[in-house]
Amino acid sequence: MKSLLLILYFAVLIGIGLYCRKHATNVDGFVLGGRSVGPWLTAFAYGTSYFSAVVFVGYAGQFGWKYGIAATWAGIGNALIGSLMAWFILGRRTRIMSQHLDSATMPQFFGKRFGSEALKIGASIIIFIFMIPYTASLYNGLSRLFGMAFDIDYSVCVMVMAVLTAIYVIAGGYMATAINDFIQGLIMLVGISAVIYAVLESKGGLMSSLDGLARITDESVTTTPGIFSSFFGPDPLNLLFVVILTSLGTWGLPQMVQKFYAIKNEQSIQKGTIISTLFAFVVAGGCYFLGGFGRLFSDQIDIKANGFDSIIPTMLSGLSDGMIALIVILVLSASMSTLSSLVIASSSTLTIDLIASKIEMSESKKVFLMRVLIVVFIAISAVLALIQYKSSVNFIAQLMGISWGAMAGAFLAPFMYSLYYKNVTTASCWVCFIFSSILMTANMLIRPMFPAIMQSPINAGAIAMLAGLLIVPIVSSFTKKPDKILIEHAFAAYDRTAVVTQSVALGKKS
């Protein structure tokens, strides 16, 4: 049954990729789906790119163990800050200005918004450096689940996932990714709901599970009774940093923001905001809520020997074959949807912002080069994942947190302020780029030299993002102002007359 479901799932993915070939004949179609993607596809593409196996297996298990049921705040933050506020604050303005500037990638946006080729290249290099390790880390959550569900070597799992993702992304581009993301999103919604029910039922239901969690104490953490079933858990400050990194981070990640470039119209953004937020509440909230009950299985889990990644697979190991098959497809869906989004962002950035800016190329050659680079990116990430697995090196998994901190810390503030304020300077963008990149690289290389609160990559990444919100306005206040003609051209995007029905203008459905 498990194998049959997997074969059917793979066949659907490939079929959609081949069907969407007609949308991927030029750069705009391949990277953005012709900027005509509707609210449901865009919202699900946003959500499935957001939540991968890293969240389901890694973060949910680790933070659920550390903070108990309070880890659910991370999922709530993902829904309210990472989805609702991101769509509300960035969605409409990103779509309008990116179309006006004819930019298909985040580096291209910076280059045209500030009239700086160097800024575009700098942003591209940051993405290139920090995206590949993030891509490689997506495979990590699959090893234990496949070991639990199938008698298949992890190397085979990595190769199958890499090849199948490459086929449908190369064939159909963004549109194939968006349609597959919708299907994968439905699987994630059904899967996480079913998994939570099954796991809690195995411990006597919700109230019995909460009661059991309240009775657990860990003197190495705290002597307070019932702390793991409490509202804020044993460590509210570090939990807050988790919420900031995993929620605010989406505002500056290229593969997330790029979804707003492709959406069809204003009404699609309004609907997409609601859909994306509800999706995040169920998937992210569900993942962290499930992880919060990990300590109920402490008699089966050896954290010192097997690490935090063993928590969720152990919780699931006693379920039925049918449920385990659903879980495997759930985690595959989460990983492949995020992987496809990352490789499109990486290949488009390298093609459009670095290579095509130096060499004159036709549209067809650009699309061909992007397809070649997708193969390269997926191959490199697969090789790195296999090296990590074979050598038991944790470097790549740790670098996922570094990657989020570096990219979101570098891009969040410059991008958001650029949509709203005319006086943002090129120098402020550079300071933000350099500060976050150096901070997160140093955190990886010389972590013991950092203050205690910043030795965690999660805390350091959250601080990088928050610091950027101060760096950009402060540096902009005393550095050379941008060219007035250039800025007026960019903000002319908001001056165009848009004819809408009165009900839309009033914020009601037409």
C-alpha positions in Angstrom: 0.0 0.0 0.0 2.8 2.4 0.9 4.7 1.8 -2.3 1.5 2.1 -4.4 0.6 5.5 -2.9 4.1 6.8 -3.5 4.1 5.7 -7.2 0.7 7.3 -7.7 1.9 10.5 -6.0 5.0 10.7 -8.2 3.1 10.0 -11.4 0.8 13.0 -10.6 3.7 15.3 -10.0 5.4 14.4 -13.2 2.2 14.6 -15.2 1.5 18.1 -14.0 5.1 19.2 -14.8 4.6 17.9 -18.4 1.2 19.6 -18.7 2.6 23.0 -17.7 5.3 23.1 -20.3 3.3 25.6 -22.3 3.6 28.2 -19.5 7.4 27.9 -19.4 8.5 29.2 -22.8 10.0 32.5 -21.6 11.6 33.9 -18.5 8.4 35.5 -17.2 6.5 32.3 -17.7 9.2 30.0 -16.3 10.0 32.1 -13.2 6.6 33.7 -12.4 4.0 31.8 -14.3 3.3 34.8 -16.5 2.3 36.8 -13.3 -1.2 35.2 -13.6 -1.3 32.8 -10.7 -4.6 32.9 -8.7 -5.0 33.2 -4.9 -5.4 29.5 -4.0 -2.3 28.4 -5.9 -0.3 31.4 -4.7 -1.4 30.9 -1.0 -0.6 27.2 -1.1 2.7 27.8 -2.9 3.6 30.3 -0.1 2.6 27.9 2.6 4.3 24.8 1.2 7.5 26.7 0.5 7.4 27.9 4.1 7.0 24.5 5.9 9.3 21.6 5.0 10.5 18.4 6.6 12.8 20.6 8.7 9.8 22.1 10.5 7.9 18.8 10.8 10.7 16.6 11.9 13.4 18.9 13.2 12.0 22.1 14.6 8.7 20.6 15.9 10.6 17.8 17.7 13.4 20.0 19.1 11.3 23.0 20.3 8.4 20.8 21.4 10.9 18.9 23.7 12.4 22.2 25.0 9.3 24.2 25.5 6.4 21.7 25.7 3.0 22.7 24.5 4.1 26.4 24.5 6.0 25.5 21.3 2.6 26.0 19.6 3.3 29.8 19.9 5.9 29.3 17.1 3.1 28.0 14.8 0.8 30.8 15.8 3.5 33.3 15.1 4.1 31.7 11.7 0.4 32.2 10.9 0.0 35.7 12.2 3.4 37.3 11.5 4.9 35.0 8.8 1.7 34.8 6.8 -1.1 37.3 7.7 1.2 40.3 8.3 3.6 39.4 5.5 0.8 39.3 2.9 -0.8 42.4 4.4 2.3 44.6 4.5 4.3 43.2 1.6 1.9 41.6 -0.8 0.2 44.4 -2.7 3.1 46.8 -2.8 5.5 44.0 -3.9 3.3 43.0 -6.8 2.7 46.6 -7.9 6.3 47.8 -7.7 8.0 44.6 -9.0 5.7 44.7 -12.1 6.4 48.4 -12.6 10.2 47.8 -12.4 9.9 44.6 -14.5 11.8 42.7 -11.9 11.5 38.9 -11.6 13.9 38.3 -8.7 14.8 40.0 -5.4 18.3 41.0 -6.6 16.8 42.4 -9.8 14.4 44.5 -7.7 17.3 46.0 -5.6 19.2 46.7 -8.8 16.4 48.6 -10.5 15.0 50.2 -7.3 18.4 51.7 -6.4 19.9 51.9 -9.9 22.8 49.8 -8.7 24.3 46.9 -10.6 26.7 46.3 -7.6 23.8 46.0 -5.2 22.1 43.5 -7.5 25.2 41.4 -7.7 25.8 41.6 -3.9 22.3 40.3 -3.2 22.8 37.5 -5.8 26.0 36.4 -4.1 24.3 36.2 -0.7 21.5 34.1 -2.1 23.9 31.8 -3.9 26.1 31.2 -0.8 23.3 30.6 1.7 20.7 29.0 -0.4 22.5 25.7 -1.3 23.1 24.6 2.3 19.5 25.4 3.1 18.4 23.3 0.1 20.6 20.4 1.3 19.1 20.5 4.8 15.7 19.7 3.3 16.7 16.1 2.8 17.7 15.6 6.5 14.2 15.1 7.8 13.5 12.2 5.5 16.2 9.8 6.6 14.6 8.5 9.8 11.1 8.5 8.4 12.1 6.4 5.4 14.2 4.1 7.7 11.1 3.6 9.8 8.6 3.1 7.0 10.6 1.3 4.2 13.5 -1.0 3.9 15.1 1.5 1.5 18.5 3.1 1.8 18.4 6.8 2.5 20.7 7.5 -0.5 18.0 6.0 -2.8 15.4 8.3 -1.2 17.5 11.4 -1.8 18.1 10.5 -5.4 14.5 9.8 -6.1 13.4 13.0 -4.5 16.0 15.0 -6.4 15.2 13.5 -9.8 11.4 13.8 -9.5 11.6 17.4 -8.3 14.0 18.2 -11.2 11.7 16.7 -13.8 8.5 18.6 -12.9 10.3 21.9 -12.2 12.4 21.8 -15.4 9.4 20.8 -17.5 6.8 23.3 -16.1 8.6 26.0 -14.2 6.8 28.0 -11.6 3.3 27.1 -12.8 4.0 23.4 -12.4 5.5 24.1 -9.0 2.4 26.1 -8.0 -0.1 23.4 -9.1 1.9 20.7 -7.4 2.2 22.9 -4.3 -1.6 23.0 -4.1 -1.8 19.2 -4.2 1.0 18.9 -1.7 -0.6 21.5 0.5 -3.9 19.5 0.6 -1.9 16.4 1.6 -0.2 18.4 4.4 -3.5 19.7 5.7 -5.1 16.3 5.8 -1.9 14.6 7.0 -1.0 16.8 9.9 -4.6 16.7 11.2 -4.7 12.9 11.0 -1.3 12.5 12.6 -2.2 14.7 15.6 -5.4 12.8 16.2 -3.6 9.4 15.9 -0.7 10.3 18.2 -2.9 11.8 20.9 -5.3 8.9 20.7 -2.4 6.5 21.3 -1.9 8.3 24.7 -5.6 8.3 25.6 -6.8 11.5 23.9 -6.1 15.2 24.2 -7.0 15.7 27.9 -5.2 12.6 29.0 -2.1 13.7 27.0 -2.2 17.1 28.6 -2.5 15.6 32.0 0.5 13.3 31.3 2.5 16.2 30.1 1.7 18.2 33.2 3.1 15.4 35.4 6.5 15.4 33.6 9.4 17.2 35.3 13.0 17.7 34.2 15.3 19.1 36.9 17.9 19.9 34.3 15.4 22.5 32.9 13.3 23.6 35.8 11.8 22.3 39.1 8.5 24.0 38.4 5.7 21.3 38.2 3.6 21.2 35.1 5.9 23.6 33.2 5.7 21.6 29.9 2.0 22.0 29.7 2.0 25.7 30.7 1.2 28.8 28.6 4.7 30.0 28.0 6.8 27.0 28.9 10.1 26.9 30.8 12.0 29.5 28.7 9.8 32.3 27.2 12.8 34.4 26.1 14.4 31.8 23.8 10.9 30.8 22.6 10.4 34.4 21.6 13.5 34.2 19.5 12.2 31.1 17.8 8.9 32.8 17.0 10.8 35.8 15.5 13.2 33.8 13.4 10.6 31.4 12.0 7.9 34.1 11.5 9.6 37.4 10.6 12.1 35.6 8.5 9.7 35.0 5.6 9.6 38.7 5.0 13.1 38.6 3.7 13.5 35.2 2.1 13.7 35.4 -1.8 11.7 32.3 -2.4 8.8 33.6 -0.2 8.7 37.2 -1.4 8.8 36.0 -5.0 5.3 34.5 -4.6 3.9 38.1 -4.5 5.6 38.9 -7.8 3.5 36.2 -9.6 0.0 36.7 -8.2 -2.7 37.8 -10.6 -4.5 40.9 -9.2 -5.5 42.8 -6.1 -8.5 40.6 -5.2 -6.2 37.5 -5.4 -4.0 39.1 -2.7 -7.0 39.7 -0.4 -8.2 36.1 -0.8 -4.6 34.7 -0.7 -4.0 36.4 2.6 -6.8 34.6 4.3 -6.0 31.2 2.7 -2.3 31.4 3.5 -3.0 32.4 7.2 -5.5 29.5 7.7 -3.0 27.1 6.1 -0.2 28.2 8.4 -2.5 27.9 11.5 -3.2 24.2 10.6 0.1 23.1 9.3 2.6 25.1 11.4 0.4 25.2 14.5 -0.3 21.5 14.1 3.4 20.6 13.8 4.6 22.5 16.9 1.5 21.4 18.9 2.3 17.8 18.0 6.0 18.3 19.0 4.9 19.6 22.3 3.8 16.1 23.4 7.2 14.6 22.6 8.1 14.1 26.3 5.2 11.6 26.6 7.5 9.3 24.6 10.6 9.9 26.7 10.9 6.3 27.6 11.5 5.5 23.9 13.7 8.4 23.1 17.5 8.9 23.7 18.2 12.5 22.9 22.0 12.2 23.7 22.4 9.2 21.3 20.0 10.1 18.5 19.4 13.8 18.7 16.2 15.9 18.5 15.5 14.6 15.0 14.5 11.2 16.5 11.6 12.6 18.5 8.9 12.9 15.8 9.8 9.6 14.1 9.6 7.8 17.5 6.2 9.4 18.2 5.0 8.1 14.8 6.6 4.6 14.8 3.7 2.9 16.6 1.0 4.0 14.1 -0.6 1.8 11.4 0.9 1.2 8.0 -1.7 3.3 6.3 -1.0 6.2 8.6 2.8 5.9 8.2 2.3 5.9 4.4 0.3 9.2 4.8 3.1 10.6 6.9 5.8 9.7 4.5 3.9 11.4 1.6 3.3 14.4 3.9 7.0 14.8 4.6 7.9 14.2 1.0 5.3 16.8 0.0 6.6 19.4 2.5 10.2 18.8 1.3 9.7 18.7 -2.4 7.5 21.8 -2.5 10.2 23.8 -0.6 13.0 22.3 -2.7 11.3 23.3 -5.9 10.7 26.8 -4.7 14.4 27.2 -3.6 15.9 25.9 -6.9 13.7 28.2 -9.0 14.8 31.1 -6.8 18.5 30.1 -7.0 18.6 29.3 -10.7 16.7 32.5 -11.7 18.9 34.7 -9.6 22.1 33.2 -11.0 20.8 33.4 -14.6 19.0 36.8 -14.6 21.1 38.7 -12.1 24.6 37.4 -12.7 25.1 35.7 -16.0 22.6 37.4 -18.3 23.6 40.8 -17.0 27.1 40.2 -18.4 26.3 38.2 -21.5 23.6 39.1 -24.0 21.1 36.2 -24.2 17.8 35.5 -25.8 14.7 34.5 -23.8 15.0 30.9 -24.9 18.7 30.7 -23.9 17.9 32.2 -20.5 15.2 29.6 -19.9 17.5 26.8 -21.1 20.3 28.0 -18.7 17.9 28.2 -15.8 16.9 24.6 -16.5 20.5 23.5 -16.5 21.2 25.4 -13.3 18.2 23.7 -11.6 19.9 20.4 -12.3 23.2 21.7 -10.9 21.6 23.1 -7.7 19.6 19.9 -7.1 22.6 17.7 -7.7 24.8 19.8 -5.4 22.2 19.8 -2.6 21.7 16.0 -3.0 25.5 15.3 -2.8 25.8 17.5 0.3 22.9 15.7 1.9 24.5 12.3 1.2 27.8 13.5 2.6 26.1 14.7 5.7 24.3 11.4 6.1 27.2 9.2 5.5 29.7 11.1 7.7 27.2 12.1 10.4 28.3 15.7 10.1 25.8 18.1 11.5 27.3 21.2 9.8 24.7 21.4 7.1 21.7 21.0 9.4 23.1 23.8 11.6 23.6 25.9 8.6 19.9 25.9 7.8 19.4 28.3 10.8 22.4 30.3 9.6 20.9 30.5 6.1 17.6 31.9 7.3 19.3 34.4 9.6 21.7 35.6 6.9 19.3 36.0 4.0 16.3 37.4 6.0 18.6 39.6 8.1 20.2 41.0 4.9 17.1 41.5 2.8 14.1 42.0 5.1 14.6 45.6 6.2 16.0 47.0 2.9 13.2 45.3 0.9 10.3 46.3 3.1 11.5 49.9 3.6 12.1 50.2 -0.2 8.4 49.6 -0.8 7.2 52.3 1.5 9.9 55.1 1.8 11.7 57.1 -0.8 14.7 58.0 1.3 16.2 54.5 1.7 19.8 54.7 0.5 22.0 52.3 -1.3 24.5 52.6 1.6 22.0 51.4 4.1 21.3 48.3 2.0 25.0 47.5 1.9 25.4 47.9 5.6 22.5 45.6 6.2 23.8 43.0 3.7 27.3 43.0 5.2 26.2 43.1 8.9 23.9 40.1 8.6 26.2 38.0 6.4 29.2 38.6 8.7 27.2 38.1 11.9 25.8 34.7 10.9 29.0 33.5 9.3 30.9 34.4 12.5 28.2 32.7 14.6 28.9 29.5 12.6 32.7 29.8 12.9 33.5 31.3 16.3 30.2 30.7 18.2 31.9 30.3 21.6 33.1 33.8 21.4 29.6 35.2 21.2 27.6 36.4 24.3 25.6 33.5 25.7 22.2 34.7 24.3 23.7 34.9 20.8 25.4 31.5 20.7 22.3 30.0 19.3 22.0 30.5 15.5 18.3 31.0 16.0 18.8 33.9 18.5 21.6 35.4 16.3 19.4 35.2 13.2 16.4 36.9 15.0 18.7 39.6 16.2 20.1 40.2 12.7 16.6 40.7 11.4 15.6 43.1 14.2 18.9 45.0 13.8 18.2 45.5 10.1 15.0 47.3 11.0 17.1 49.9 12.8 20.2 49.9 10.5 18.3 50.9 7.4 16.6 54.1 8.7 19.6 55.2 10.8 22.2 54.8 8.0 19.8 56.3 5.4 19.5 59.4 7.6 23.1 60.4 7.1 24.2 58.8 3.8 23.9 60.1 0.2 20.2 60.3 -0.8 19.1 58.3 -3.8 18.7 59.9 -7.3 15.4 61.8 -7.3 14.4 60.8 -10.8 15.1 57.1 -10.1 13.0 57.2 -6.9 10.1 59.1 -8.6 10.1 56.5 -11.3 9.9 53.6 -8.8 7.1 55.2 -6.8 5.2 56.1 -9.9 4.0 52.5 -9.6 1.6 53.7 -6.9 0.3 56.6 -8.9 -1.4 54.7 -11.7 -5.1 54.9 -11.8 -6.9 51.6 -11.0 -10.5 51.2 -11.8 -12.4 48.9 -9.4 -15.9 48.4 -8.3 -17.1 50.4 -5.3 -17.5 47.2 -3.2 -13.7 46.4 -3.7 -12.8 50.0 -2.8 -14.8 49.6 0.4 -13.0 46.3 1.1 -16.0 44.1 0.4 -16.4 41.2 -2.0 -17.6 42.2 -5.4 
